[in-house]
Each structure stands twice: as structure tokens, then as C-alpha cells.
Amino acid sequence: MKGKNVFRIVALTLIIFYSALYIAQATGYYEYTNHKTNTLTEKAKQQFEADVKAGKKVQASDYLKEKTDYNNQLSKGGVVISNLIGKAFDSVMKLVFKEVSKAVSN
């Protein structure tokens, strides 16, 4: 009985995570963050042009933001865990639909 409850909690957690990621993708959160980055680039471009018109000494490095590399062992581990969860979720869904198919055909 206890194992059944653990399975339900894990399955519910996976479904909630999947739903959250799907909603974030469907609502365009990733595209919005890219647009925000592009807007900052436009502001830097306008500042550069204004400085050139004003006759200031300009350097490209003053207007370009360096991209931060966030890859570390924790993030790599997160990707591995995410892939494992995805594979497990896929196999569980295949099993569930296989069993449902058997039940419907009988």
C-alpha cells in the first residue's frame, strides 16, 4: 500500500513538472526572454550611435555584453536527471496506454 502511494506522488509530480514546462513553452516565455535580450541590444546600439554623434571615444567592448557561461556540474547533472525523467515518463505512458488498449480490446 505504501509503495502505491509513493508511485502516485512521483507520477503526480512528474505530470505537474511536465505541465509547467509545457505551459512555459506554449505561452512563449523563452521567446519573451530572447526578445528582452534583443531590446537591450537595441538600447546599446542607440547608445553607441549617440556617443558617436557626440564625438566621444567609443569601444565596442563598452556596448557588448559578455555571455555568462552557467555550465557547471550541477546544471549538467540537472540535464542528465531531466533526460532520465523524460525517458521514464515516456516508458510509463507507453505502459499505461498499452494496458488501456488491452482493457478496451477485451
Summary of the structure (lengths in Angstrom):
residues: 106
radius of gyration: 24.2
end to end distance: 27.6
largest distance: 82.5
contacts: 190
relative contact order: 0.06
helix: 82%
strand: 0%
